[in-house]
Amino acid sequence: MALLLLLHIALFSALCSADDPYVFYDFKVSYITVSPLGVPQQVIAINGAFPGPVLNATTNYNVVVNVHNQLDENLLMTWSGIQLRRNSWQDGVRGANCPIHPKTNFTYQFQVKDQIGSFFYFPSLNFQRASGGFGAIVINNRKIISIPFAEPDGDFVVLIGDWYTKNHTALRATLDSGEELGMPDGVLINGKGPYRYNSTLVPDAIEYETIHVHPGKTYRFRVHNVGISTSLNFRIEGHNLLLVETEGLTMDQNATKDYYIVASARYVNESVWRRVTGVAVLHYSNSKGPATGPLPVPLSDVYNQWSAMNQPRAIRQNTTASGARPNPQGSFHYGSINVTETYVIRSLPPVRINGKLRATLNGISFVNPDTPIRLADLHHVKGAYKLDFPHKPHDTTPKMDRSIINATYRGFVEVILQNNDTKIQSFHMDGYAFYVVGMDFGLWTESSRSSYNKWDAISRSTTEVYPGGWTAVLISLDNVGVWNFRVENLDRWYLGQETYMRIVNPEENGKTELAPPDNVLYCGALKSLQKESLSSSAMALHCGNSKPLLTLIITILNQIKKIHTLQCLTMAVSQAVYAIVMQMFLVAGLCLSQDDPMTPGQGPTVSAAALACTTVCSGRLSSPPGSSGSQVSLATNHTYSAAAASASPMVNPIVPVASRPNIMGLGVGRSNAGRLKTHDLLAVAVIMALVLCFL
């Protein structure tokens, strides 16, 4: 009878298994105290770590992240660069989602469809990214799709960013008072302060990052600018850079000593901004001494602006290489598609609106709606937002409003980003990758189209726009939903430089946009629909506690089965209880996390996640704020060997669903269209058990 019960469970699980594997993460977001620049301060950690763990997946995997908000304020987690096909419900920004309240949790669930590369996650509300909460996302290629370079000997994540010794609440208060933030206190590399290259500028006893390598090996670096607002110049002493995805490098070295890894501010007076420099150490196993002497000097962007712009202009897509993306490389001829609509979006320095310091796009400083946009659509909430974002800037009085772009599904839009602010800016769009077809200084005009790259422009979700200049991007609007379009510089974003593109299929049949998830959060005009959060009730069990409960239930049922006359009924009840309990766990966001004792060993390692480019740079890498996916191959000999990645020591173990126990075979993470509800689980379980009883 026990064998028959296990057979029932196995058969039931097999009915619900999904085609693509799953990876599961449990994120506990809390405060910790660290001193990256020598001053104790409160930062936001994930599972007690700052920065957070690497979220590691493979193309087309389903990702489930259970986020526990242990902060004292609302939280949303967003996945910068992940396109979330058909699923803006998981975007984690205020116009798309209601916030996760303190002492509650929310389980994000999305598929990394047709993507490979390097991205990052971070908290999107209340200026929280200024205190941390960020971490890298690595999406590996599938083995059946090769990448255009050999596998390297190692893989490193490098998170760089400007940093203040004040936490996000104090910085937020500064902006709310009408003041600018001023110069940062430093630059962190992987959450650590600078190596003491200068005893005057750098205090003693600061922990710094050291990256260990071996001579004759090839490594790849995944560089992300997770900072607030400063564009950074990234370089390694004595080495040149070669692009493998967006940026990259090769290395000539003799391993006579360690080398500086430097991230310093761009477009500033370097003599004044000397403290805004992050320094790590590249240490060779055969090194004969520490890194010493002055830092490698960057080119001056202030006096060589045209030279600085030549680097992003020179980046080209390898259209012959294989790789995962929604439109396979070499087949989407964007340059021959007719543009259906043009938007010219102008950013200006902050101004006073109604007595408050605000920043605008086309004269509008965005105010987040109380009710998320697609929820308002679904429930016919009137007045939640306005579909009147202007196509071009007008010389009108700036205002605060909820204006968004009414975009057309399957349209092909041209967006001109005109930066009339005083500093370099990064523009980002959620849910999409756009083609960066042109950039220049001055004002964009229609004649500027003659300079567009219509053949092999790089496709990405974030692009830089130089002060006093413009950048042109082309976007194919094939991903239904509501998608945030913003200036990634955190201070400008906080002050209102954002909007949304609302893209709706008028013939929606459930295939181009997923329905809201079962655990959708309600707020604003719909707050009465919100049920009590399970994480604050008796159902708030930790992953480790769920297995003893299951064991107890099954043990009790097995004891009842000893009564012969109740055997078949008990089997049916056993299946039903099992299904109901597991469904309750999944709804509550209870999953087997990476530290689960049931997880059998190491999961998939990091493999290639980049498309080769051929541009050779002049020994430096520019990284605008909010940019991700800058992947650099680093060869420790004189011959460049482009490479993919082996397992990174920073990657937490994760396991594909196929190697997990059948307990996870209940369809967790399936799209809403294919998800079994509790009553479905009950019906299937009872029917299966009764049929097998009478065989």
C-alpha positions as CSV (number, residue, x, y, z in Angstrom):
1,M,0.0,0.0,0.0
2,A,2.9,2.4,0.8
3,L,4.3,1.7,-2.7
4,L,0.9,2.4,-4.2
5,L,0.7,5.7,-2.4
6,L,4.1,6.8,-3.6
7,L,3.1,5.8,-7.1
8,H,0.1,8.0,-6.8
9,I,2.2,10.9,-5.7
10,A,4.7,10.4,-8.5
11,L,2.0,10.1,-11.1
12,F,0.3,13.2,-9.7
13,S,3.5,15.2,-9.8
14,A,4.3,14.1,-13.3
15,L,0.9,15.4,-14.5
16,C,1.9,18.9,-13.4
17,S,5.6,19.2,-14.3
18,A,6.6,22.1,-16.6
19,D,8.7,21.8,-19.7
20,D,11.4,24.3,-18.6
21,P,13.3,23.9,-15.4
22,Y,12.9,26.1,-12.3
23,V,15.3,27.8,-10.0
24,F,14.2,29.0,-6.5
25,Y,15.5,31.7,-4.3
26,D,14.5,33.0,-0.8
27,F,15.5,36.7,-0.3
28,K,15.3,38.0,3.2
29,V,15.7,41.8,2.9
30,S,16.9,43.4,6.1
31,Y,19.2,46.1,7.5
32,I,22.7,45.3,8.7
33,T,25.6,47.6,9.8
34,V,28.8,47.8,7.8
35,S,31.6,50.3,7.3
36,P,32.7,50.2,3.6
37,L,34.2,53.6,3.8
38,G,35.4,53.4,7.4
39,V,32.1,54.9,8.8
40,P,29.6,52.5,10.4
41,Q,26.3,52.8,8.5
42,Q,23.0,51.0,7.9
43,V,22.8,49.2,4.6
44,I,20.2,46.9,3.0
45,A,21.3,43.3,2.8
46,I,19.9,40.2,1.1
47,N,20.1,37.1,3.4
48,G,22.5,39.0,5.6
49,A,24.9,39.8,2.7
50,F,25.8,43.1,1.1
51,P,25.7,43.0,-1.9
52,G,23.1,40.3,-2.3
53,P,23.6,36.8,-3.8
54,V,24.0,36.2,-7.5
55,L,20.7,35.1,-9.1
56,N,21.8,32.4,-11.5
57,A,19.6,30.9,-14.2
58,T,19.8,29.6,-17.8
59,T,17.9,30.7,-20.9
60,N,14.2,29.9,-20.7
61,Y,14.4,28.8,-17.0
62,N,11.5,29.8,-14.7
63,V,12.7,31.9,-11.8
64,V,10.9,32.0,-8.4
65,V,12.1,34.5,-5.8
66,N,10.3,34.7,-2.5
67,V,11.1,38.2,-1.1
68,H,10.6,38.8,2.6
69,N,10.4,42.4,3.6
70,Q,12.1,42.8,6.9
71,L,12.6,46.5,6.5
72,D,10.6,49.2,8.2
73,E,9.1,50.6,5.0
74,N,7.5,49.3,1.8
75,L,9.6,47.4,-0.7
76,L,9.5,46.3,-4.4
77,M,12.3,44.4,-6.1
78,T,12.9,44.9,-9.8
79,W,15.0,42.9,-12.3
80,S,16.8,45.4,-14.5
81,G,17.2,44.1,-18.1
82,I,15.1,41.0,-17.7
83,Q,12.3,41.4,-20.3
84,L,9.6,39.5,-18.4
85,R,7.8,38.5,-21.6
86,R,4.0,39.0,-21.4
87,N,4.4,39.5,-17.6
88,S,4.7,43.1,-16.4
89,W,3.0,41.9,-13.3
90,Q,6.4,40.9,-12.0
91,D,8.3,44.0,-12.9
92,G,8.6,45.4,-9.3
93,V,8.1,49.1,-10.0
94,R,5.3,51.2,-8.5
95,G,3.3,51.8,-11.7
96,A,3.1,48.0,-12.2
97,N,2.9,46.6,-8.7
98,C,1.6,47.4,-5.2
99,P,4.3,47.4,-2.6
100,I,5.3,44.6,-0.3
101,H,4.5,45.9,3.2
102,P,6.9,45.4,6.2
103,K,6.8,42.0,7.8
104,T,5.2,40.4,4.7
105,N,6.5,38.6,1.7
106,F,5.7,38.3,-2.0
107,T,6.8,35.6,-4.4
108,Y,8.0,36.8,-7.8
109,Q,7.7,34.3,-10.6
110,F,8.9,34.9,-14.2
111,Q,10.7,33.2,-17.1
112,V,14.0,34.4,-18.5
113,K,12.7,33.8,-22.0
114,D,15.2,34.0,-24.9
115,Q,17.8,36.0,-23.0
116,I,21.4,35.4,-22.0
117,G,23.7,37.9,-20.3
118,S,24.5,39.8,-17.2
119,F,21.9,41.9,-15.4
120,F,21.1,43.0,-11.8
121,Y,18.3,43.3,-9.3
122,F,17.6,46.1,-6.8
123,P,14.9,47.7,-4.7
124,S,13.0,50.3,-6.7
125,L,11.1,52.3,-4.0
126,N,12.0,55.1,-1.6
127,F,15.6,55.6,-2.9
128,Q,16.5,52.3,-1.3
129,R,19.1,51.3,-3.9
130,A,21.3,54.1,-2.3
131,S,21.6,51.8,0.7
132,G,22.1,48.5,-1.2
133,G,19.7,45.6,-1.7
134,F,21.3,45.0,-5.1
135,G,22.9,41.9,-6.6
136,A,23.8,40.4,-10.0
137,I,21.7,38.3,-12.3
138,V,23.5,35.8,-14.6
139,I,21.6,34.1,-17.4
140,N,23.6,31.3,-19.0
141,N,23.3,30.0,-22.5
142,R,21.7,26.6,-23.1
143,K,24.2,23.9,-24.1
144,I,22.5,23.4,-27.5
145,I,23.2,27.0,-28.5
146,S,26.9,27.7,-28.7
147,I,28.5,31.0,-28.0
148,P,31.1,32.6,-30.3
149,F,34.1,32.1,-28.1
150,A,35.8,29.4,-26.0
151,E,35.0,28.8,-22.4
152,P,37.2,30.8,-20.0
153,D,38.8,29.6,-16.8
154,G,36.8,31.8,-14.4
155,D,34.0,34.2,-14.1
156,F,33.8,37.3,-11.8
157,V,30.9,39.6,-11.0
158,V,32.0,43.2,-10.3
159,L,29.5,45.6,-8.9
160,I,30.7,49.2,-8.9
161,G,28.9,52.3,-7.8
162,D,29.2,55.7,-6.2
163,W,28.4,55.7,-2.4
164,Y,27.4,58.0,0.4
165,T,28.1,57.4,4.1
166,K,24.5,58.6,4.7
167,N,21.8,56.0,4.3
168,H,18.9,56.3,1.8
169,T,16.5,57.9,4.3
170,A,18.9,60.7,5.0
171,L,19.7,61.2,1.2
172,R,16.0,61.1,0.5
173,A,15.4,63.8,3.1
174,T,18.0,65.9,1.4
175,L,16.3,65.7,-1.9
176,D,12.9,66.3,-0.3
177,S,14.3,69.5,1.3
178,G,15.1,70.9,-2.2
179,E,18.8,70.3,-2.1
180,E,21.1,68.3,-4.4
181,L,23.0,65.4,-3.0
182,G,26.5,66.8,-3.8
183,M,29.6,64.8,-4.4
184,P,29.6,61.2,-3.2
185,D,31.9,60.0,-0.4
186,G,33.4,57.3,-2.5
187,V,33.0,54.3,-4.9
188,L,32.5,50.8,-3.8
189,I,33.6,47.7,-5.6
190,N,31.5,44.6,-4.6
191,G,30.4,46.5,-1.5
192,K,33.9,47.2,-0.3
193,G,35.9,50.4,0.0
194,P,39.1,51.3,-1.8
195,Y,42.5,49.7,-1.4
196,R,44.8,52.1,0.4
197,Y,46.6,53.4,-2.6
198,N,46.9,56.8,-0.9
199,S,47.4,57.2,2.8
200,T,45.9,60.7,2.8
201,L,42.7,59.9,0.8
202,V,42.0,56.4,2.1
203,P,41.8,55.6,5.9
204,D,43.5,52.6,7.3
205,A,41.8,49.3,7.9
206,I,39.2,49.6,5.1
207,E,38.3,46.2,3.7
208,Y,38.9,46.1,-0.1
209,E,38.1,43.6,-2.8
210,T,40.8,41.3,-4.1
211,I,40.2,39.2,-7.3
212,H,42.5,36.1,-7.5
213,V,43.7,34.9,-10.9
214,H,46.3,32.6,-12.3
215,P,48.8,33.4,-15.1
216,G,48.1,31.9,-18.5
217,K,44.3,31.7,-17.8
218,T,41.4,33.5,-19.3
219,Y,38.7,35.1,-17.2
220,R,35.5,37.1,-17.8
221,F,34.3,40.0,-15.7
222,R,30.7,41.0,-15.5
223,V,30.7,44.7,-14.6
224,H,27.6,46.5,-13.4
225,N,27.2,50.1,-12.3
226,V,24.7,49.8,-9.4
227,G,25.4,53.3,-8.1
228,I,23.2,56.4,-7.6
229,S,24.2,58.9,-10.3
230,T,27.9,58.9,-11.2
231,S,29.1,57.6,-14.5
232,L,32.3,55.6,-13.9
233,N,35.4,54.8,-15.8
234,F,36.4,51.2,-15.2
235,R,40.0,50.1,-15.9
236,I,42.7,47.6,-14.9
237,E,46.2,48.8,-14.6
238,G,48.4,47.7,-17.5
239,H,45.6,46.0,-19.4
240,N,43.6,46.8,-22.5
241,L,39.8,46.2,-23.0
242,L,38.0,44.1,-25.6
243,L,34.2,43.9,-25.8
244,V,32.6,40.5,-25.6
245,E,29.0,41.6,-24.9
246,T,28.8,45.3,-24.4
247,E,32.4,45.9,-23.1
248,G,35.4,43.6,-22.6
249,L,39.1,43.4,-22.2
250,T,42.3,41.5,-22.9
251,M,45.5,41.6,-20.8
252,D,49.2,41.6,-21.3
253,Q,51.0,41.0,-18.0
254,N,54.1,39.5,-16.6
255,A,52.8,38.9,-13.0
256,T,55.6,40.7,-11.4
257,K,53.2,42.4,-9.0
258,D,49.5,42.9,-8.2
259,Y,47.5,45.4,-10.3
260,Y,45.0,48.1,-9.5
261,I,41.4,47.7,-10.6
262,V,39.9,51.2,-10.7
263,A,36.4,52.7,-11.0
264,S,36.5,56.5,-11.0
265,A,34.0,59.4,-11.8
266,R,33.7,60.7,-15.3
267,Y,32.7,64.1,-16.6
268,V,34.0,65.8,-13.4
269,N,37.0,67.7,-12.3
270,E,39.2,64.8,-11.3
271,S,41.3,66.9,-9.0
272,V,38.2,67.8,-7.0
273,W,36.6,64.4,-7.2
274,R,39.6,62.3,-6.2
275,R,37.8,60.6,-3.3
276,V,35.1,59.3,-5.7
277,T,37.4,56.5,-6.7
278,G,37.0,52.7,-6.0
279,V,40.2,50.6,-6.0
280,A,40.4,46.8,-5.9
281,V,43.3,44.5,-6.4
282,L,44.0,42.0,-9.2
283,H,46.2,39.4,-7.5
284,Y,48.1,36.8,-9.4
285,S,49.0,33.5,-7.9
286,N,52.7,34.1,-8.8
287,S,52.7,37.8,-7.9
288,K,55.9,39.1,-6.5
289,G,54.6,42.1,-4.7
290,P,51.6,44.4,-3.9
291,A,50.0,47.0,-6.2
292,T,51.9,50.2,-5.7
293,G,52.4,53.6,-7.2
294,P,49.9,56.0,-8.7
295,L,46.6,54.8,-10.2
296,P,46.3,54.5,-13.9
297,V,45.2,57.8,-15.3
298,P,42.0,57.9,-17.3
299,L,41.4,60.0,-20.4
300,S,39.7,63.3,-19.4
301,D,36.1,63.2,-20.5
302,V,35.7,66.9,-19.7
303,Y,38.2,68.0,-22.3
304,N,37.7,65.0,-24.8
305,Q,34.0,64.7,-25.0
306,W,34.0,63.5,-28.7
307,S,36.6,60.9,-27.8
308,A,34.4,59.7,-25.0
309,M,31.4,59.3,-27.3
310,N,33.4,57.4,-29.8
311,Q,33.5,54.4,-27.6
312,P,29.7,53.7,-27.4
313,R,29.4,54.7,-31.0
314,A,31.9,52.0,-32.0
315,I,30.0,49.2,-30.3
316,R,28.5,46.9,-32.9
317,Q,26.5,43.7,-32.7
318,N,27.9,40.5,-34.0
319,T,25.0,39.6,-36.3
320,T,26.4,36.2,-37.3
321,A,26.8,34.8,-33.7
322,S,24.3,32.4,-32.2
323,G,22.5,33.3,-29.0
324,A,19.1,33.6,-27.3
325,R,17.0,36.7,-27.9
326,P,13.4,37.3,-28.9
327,N,14.4,38.1,-32.5
328,P,17.3,35.8,-33.5
329,Q,20.4,37.6,-34.5
330,G,20.8,38.3,-38.2
331,S,17.1,37.9,-38.9
332,F,15.6,41.1,-37.6
333,H,16.4,43.8,-40.1
334,Y,15.4,46.8,-37.9
335,G,16.8,49.3,-40.4
336,S,14.3,48.5,-43.0
337,I,11.2,48.7,-40.8
338,N,9.0,51.7,-41.1
339,V,8.8,53.8,-38.0
340,T,5.1,54.2,-36.8
341,E,5.6,56.9,-34.2
342,T,8.4,59.2,-33.0
343,Y,8.9,60.6,-29.4
344,V,11.4,63.3,-28.6
345,I,11.9,63.1,-24.8
346,R,13.8,66.0,-23.2
347,S,15.3,66.0,-19.7
348,L,16.1,69.2,-17.9
349,P,17.8,70.1,-14.6
350,P,15.6,70.0,-11.6
351,V,13.2,72.9,-11.0
352,R,10.7,74.0,-8.3
353,I,7.2,72.8,-8.9
354,N,4.6,73.7,-6.2
355,G,7.5,74.5,-3.9
356,K,9.2,71.1,-4.3
357,L,12.4,70.2,-6.2
358,R,11.3,68.1,-9.1
359,A,12.8,66.8,-12.4
360,T,10.9,66.5,-15.6
361,L,10.7,64.7,-19.0
362,N,8.9,66.9,-21.6
363,G,7.8,69.2,-18.8
364,I,6.1,66.5,-16.7
365,S,7.4,65.3,-13.4
366,F,5.8,61.9,-12.9
367,V,3.8,61.0,-9.9
368,N,3.2,57.3,-9.3
369,P,-0.4,56.2,-9.3
370,D,-2.1,54.9,-6.2
371,T,-3.4,52.0,-8.2
372,P,-1.0,50.2,-10.5
373,I,-1.8,50.8,-14.2
374,R,-2.8,47.4,-15.5
375,L,-4.7,46.6,-12.3
376,A,-6.6,49.8,-12.8
377,D,-7.4,48.7,-16.4
378,L,-8.5,45.3,-15.3
379,H,-10.9,46.6,-12.6
380,H,-12.0,49.7,-14.6
381,V,-10.6,52.2,-12.1
382,K,-11.1,55.7,-13.6
383,G,-8.6,58.5,-13.3
384,A,-5.7,56.3,-12.1
385,Y,-3.5,57.7,-14.9
386,K,-3.6,59.8,-18.1
387,L,-2.7,58.7,-21.6
388,D,-1.4,62.2,-22.6
389,F,2.3,62.1,-22.4
390,P,3.5,64.6,-25.2
391,H,5.3,63.4,-28.3
392,K,7.8,66.2,-28.0
393,P,8.8,68.9,-25.5
394,H,6.7,72.1,-25.3
395,D,7.7,75.4,-23.7
396,T,5.0,75.1,-21.0
397,T,5.1,75.5,-17.3
398,P,6.4,72.3,-15.7
399,K,3.9,70.2,-13.8
400,M,3.5,67.1,-11.7
401,D,1.2,64.6,-13.3
402,R,0.5,60.9,-14.0
403,S,0.9,61.1,-17.8
404,I,2.0,57.9,-19.6
405,I,2.7,56.9,-23.2
406,N,-0.3,55.3,-25.0
407,A,1.9,53.0,-27.2
408,T,0.5,50.8,-30.0
409,Y,1.0,47.1,-29.9
410,R,3.3,45.9,-32.7
411,G,4.3,49.4,-33.4
412,F,7.9,50.3,-34.2
413,V,8.8,53.5,-32.4
414,E,11.7,55.9,-32.6
415,V,12.6,57.6,-29.3
416,I,15.0,60.5,-29.2
417,L,16.5,61.1,-25.8
418,Q,17.6,64.7,-25.5
419,N,19.8,65.5,-22.5
420,N,19.6,69.1,-21.6
421,D,20.8,68.4,-18.1
422,T,24.3,69.2,-16.9
423,K,25.5,65.6,-16.4
424,I,25.6,62.3,-18.3
425,Q,22.4,60.4,-17.9
426,S,21.3,56.7,-18.4
427,F,17.9,56.0,-19.8
428,H,16.4,52.6,-19.2
429,M,13.2,50.8,-20.4
430,D,11.8,47.8,-18.6
431,G,10.5,44.8,-20.6
432,Y,12.5,45.6,-23.7
433,A,15.8,45.8,-25.4
434,F,16.1,48.7,-27.9
435,Y,18.5,49.4,-30.8
436,V,20.9,52.2,-30.1
437,V,21.1,53.6,-33.6
438,G,22.7,57.1,-33.1
439,M,24.1,59.6,-30.7
440,D,25.7,63.0,-31.0
441,F,26.1,66.4,-29.3
442,G,23.7,69.3,-29.9
443,L,20.0,69.2,-30.7
444,W,18.5,66.3,-32.6
445,T,16.8,67.2,-35.9
446,E,15.1,65.1,-38.6
447,S,18.3,65.3,-40.6
448,S,20.1,63.5,-37.8
449,R,18.6,60.3,-39.1
450,S,21.2,60.2,-41.9
451,S,23.8,59.3,-39.2
452,Y,21.9,56.3,-37.8
453,N,23.4,52.8,-37.8
454,K,20.8,50.7,-39.6
455,W,22.7,47.5,-39.8
456,D,24.4,46.2,-36.6
457,A,23.4,48.5,-33.7
458,I,23.8,47.1,-30.2
459,S,20.5,46.0,-28.6
460,R,20.2,46.8,-24.9
461,S,17.8,48.1,-22.2
462,T,20.0,51.0,-20.9
463,T,21.9,53.6,-22.9
464,E,23.9,56.7,-22.0
465,V,23.0,60.2,-23.2
466,Y,25.8,62.8,-22.9
467,P,25.1,66.2,-21.5
468,G,24.1,68.6,-24.2
469,G,23.6,65.6,-26.6
470,W,21.1,63.1,-27.8
471,T,20.7,59.4,-28.3
472,A,18.3,57.7,-30.7
473,V,16.8,54.3,-30.1
474,L,14.3,52.1,-32.0
475,I,11.9,49.8,-30.2
476,S,9.7,47.0,-31.6
477,L,6.6,47.0,-29.3
478,D,5.9,43.3,-29.2
479,N,5.8,42.8,-25.4
480,V,2.3,43.6,-24.0
481,G,2.1,45.2,-20.6
482,V,2.9,48.4,-18.8
483,W,6.6,49.2,-18.8
484,N,8.6,51.7,-16.9
485,F,10.7,54.2,-18.9
486,R,13.1,56.2,-16.7
487,V,16.3,58.1,-16.2
488,E,18.4,55.5,-14.3
489,N,20.3,58.2,-12.3
490,L,18.6,57.5,-9.0
491,D,18.3,61.2,-7.8
492,R,16.6,62.2,-11.1
493,W,14.4,59.2,-11.1
494,Y,13.3,59.9,-7.5
495,L,12.5,63.5,-8.5
496,G,10.2,62.4,-11.3
497,Q,12.1,61.7,-14.5
498,E,10.1,58.6,-15.5
499,T,7.0,57.6,-17.3
500,Y,5.4,54.3,-18.5
501,M,4.6,52.8,-21.9
502,R,1.2,51.2,-21.9
503,I,1.1,48.5,-24.6
504,V,-2.2,46.7,-24.9
505,N,-3.3,44.1,-27.5
506,P,-6.9,45.0,-28.4
507,E,-7.5,41.4,-29.4
508,E,-6.0,39.9,-26.3
509,N,-6.9,36.2,-25.9
510,G,-4.5,35.3,-23.1
511,K,-1.6,34.6,-25.4
512,T,0.1,37.9,-25.5
513,E,-0.3,39.0,-21.8
514,L,-0.6,36.8,-18.8
515,A,-3.4,37.3,-16.3
516,P,-2.5,38.7,-12.9
517,P,-0.9,36.1,-10.6
518,D,-2.9,34.4,-7.9
519,N,-0.8,36.3,-5.3
520,V,-1.2,39.8,-6.9
521,L,-1.2,42.6,-4.3
522,Y,-3.9,45.2,-4.2
523,C,-3.7,48.8,-3.1
524,G,-5.1,52.3,-3.9
525,A,-8.7,52.1,-5.1
526,L,-8.5,48.3,-4.9
527,K,-7.1,47.9,-1.4
528,S,-10.3,46.3,-0.2
529,L,-9.6,43.3,-2.4
530,Q,-6.3,42.6,-0.6
531,K,-6.4,39.5,1.6
532,E,-4.4,39.1,4.8
533,S,-0.8,38.4,4.0
534,L,0.0,34.7,4.6
535,S,3.5,35.5,5.8
536,S,2.0,37.4,8.8
537,S,-0.4,34.6,9.7
538,A,0.0,31.0,11.0
539,M,0.9,30.0,7.4
540,A,4.2,31.8,7.7
541,L,6.4,28.7,7.9
542,H,9.9,28.7,6.8
543,C,11.1,26.3,4.0
544,G,12.8,24.1,6.5
545,N,9.7,23.9,8.7
546,S,7.4,22.8,5.8
547,K,9.0,19.3,5.4
548,P,8.4,18.2,9.0
549,L,4.8,19.3,8.7
550,L,4.4,17.3,5.5
551,T,6.1,14.3,7.1
552,L,3.7,14.5,10.1
553,I,0.6,14.6,7.9
554,I,1.7,11.7,5.7
555,T,2.7,9.7,8.8
556,I,-0.7,10.2,10.4
557,L,-2.5,9.2,7.1
558,N,-0.3,6.1,6.8
559,Q,-1.4,5.1,10.3
560,I,-5.0,5.6,9.4
561,K,-4.5,3.4,6.3
562,K,-3.9,0.4,8.6
563,I,-7.7,0.2,8.9
564,H,-8.5,-2.0,5.8
565,T,-11.9,-0.7,5.2
566,L,-10.7,2.9,4.9
567,Q,-7.7,2.2,2.6
568,C,-9.0,3.5,-0.7
569,L,-10.7,6.5,1.0
570,T,-7.5,7.3,2.9
571,M,-5.5,7.2,-0.3
572,A,-7.8,9.7,-1.8
573,V,-7.7,12.0,1.3
574,S,-3.9,11.6,1.4
575,Q,-3.6,12.8,-2.1
576,A,-6.0,15.7,-1.6
577,V,-4.4,16.8,1.6
578,Y,-0.9,16.6,0.0
579,A,-2.1,18.7,-2.9
580,I,-3.9,21.3,-0.7
581,V,-1.0,21.7,1.7
582,M,1.5,22.0,-1.1
583,Q,-0.6,24.6,-2.9
584,M,-1.0,26.5,0.3
585,F,2.8,26.5,0.7
586,L,3.3,27.8,-2.9
587,V,0.7,30.5,-2.5
588,A,2.5,31.6,0.7
589,G,5.7,31.8,-1.3
590,L,7.2,28.8,0.5
591,C,9.8,27.2,-1.7
592,L,13.0,25.2,-1.3
593,S,15.7,27.8,-1.2
594,Q,19.3,27.5,-1.9
595,D,20.1,26.6,1.8
596,D,17.4,23.9,1.9
597,P,18.7,20.6,3.3
598,M,16.8,18.7,0.7
599,T,18.8,20.4,-2.1
600,P,21.1,17.7,-3.5
601,G,24.4,19.3,-4.2
602,Q,25.7,21.9,-6.6
603,G,23.4,23.3,-9.3
604,P,24.2,24.4,-12.8
605,T,27.4,26.4,-13.2
606,V,27.8,29.7,-14.9
607,S,28.5,29.3,-18.6
608,A,28.6,31.7,-21.6
609,A,26.2,34.6,-21.5
610,A,27.5,37.0,-24.1
611,L,27.6,37.9,-27.7
612,A,31.0,38.6,-29.2
613,C,31.8,42.1,-30.3
614,T,34.9,43.1,-32.2
615,T,35.6,46.6,-30.9
616,V,39.0,47.1,-29.1
617,C,38.9,49.9,-26.6
618,S,41.7,52.0,-25.3
619,G,42.2,50.5,-21.9
620,R,39.0,51.7,-20.2
621,L,35.4,50.9,-19.9
622,S,32.7,53.5,-19.4
623,S,29.8,52.5,-17.2
624,P,26.8,54.8,-16.9
625,P,24.7,54.6,-13.7
626,G,22.3,51.7,-13.9
627,S,24.1,50.0,-16.7
628,S,24.5,46.2,-16.5
629,G,25.9,43.4,-18.6
630,S,29.3,44.8,-19.4
631,Q,31.2,41.6,-19.8
632,V,34.9,41.6,-20.2
633,S,37.2,38.7,-21.1
634,L,40.5,38.9,-19.3
635,A,43.4,36.7,-20.6
636,T,46.4,36.3,-18.5
637,N,48.8,35.8,-21.4
638,H,49.8,37.8,-24.4
639,T,47.2,36.1,-26.8
640,Y,43.6,37.1,-26.4
641,S,41.3,34.1,-25.9
642,A,37.6,35.2,-25.8
643,A,35.8,33.0,-23.3
644,A,32.7,32.0,-21.5
645,A,32.6,31.4,-17.8
646,S,33.1,28.6,-15.3
647,A,31.4,28.6,-12.0
648,S,31.9,31.8,-10.0
649,P,32.7,31.4,-6.3
650,M,30.0,34.1,-5.7
651,V,27.2,32.0,-7.2
652,N,24.9,30.3,-4.7
653,P,24.1,26.6,-5.4
654,I,20.8,26.2,-7.2
655,V,19.3,23.0,-8.6
656,P,17.0,22.5,-11.6
657,V,13.6,21.0,-10.8
658,A,14.5,17.7,-12.4
659,S,17.0,17.0,-9.6
660,R,14.6,18.1,-6.8
661,P,12.3,15.7,-4.9
662,N,8.8,15.1,-6.3
663,I,7.5,17.5,-3.6
664,M,8.3,20.3,-6.1
665,G,6.4,18.7,-9.0
666,L,3.1,20.6,-8.4
667,G,3.5,23.1,-11.2
668,V,4.9,25.9,-9.2
669,G,5.8,28.8,-11.4
670,R,3.6,27.9,-14.3
671,S,1.9,30.7,-16.2
672,N,-1.5,31.7,-14.9
673,A,-3.1,30.1,-18.0
674,G,-1.6,26.8,-17.1
675,R,-1.6,26.9,-13.3
676,L,-3.8,24.4,-11.4
677,K,-5.9,26.0,-8.7
678,T,-6.5,24.3,-5.3
679,H,-9.9,22.8,-6.3
680,D,-8.3,21.5,-9.5
681,L,-5.6,19.8,-7.5
682,L,-8.2,18.3,-5.1
683,A,-10.3,17.0,-8.0
684,V,-7.4,15.4,-9.9
685,A,-6.0,13.8,-6.8
686,V,-9.3,12.2,-5.7
687,I,-10.1,11.0,-9.2
688,M,-6.7,9.4,-9.6
689,A,-6.7,7.7,-6.3
690,L,-10.2,6.3,-6.7
691,V,-9.5,5.1,-10.2
692,L,-6.3,3.3,-9.1
693,C,-8.2,1.8,-6.1
694,F,-10.6,0.0,-8.5
695,L,-8.0,-1.2,-11.0
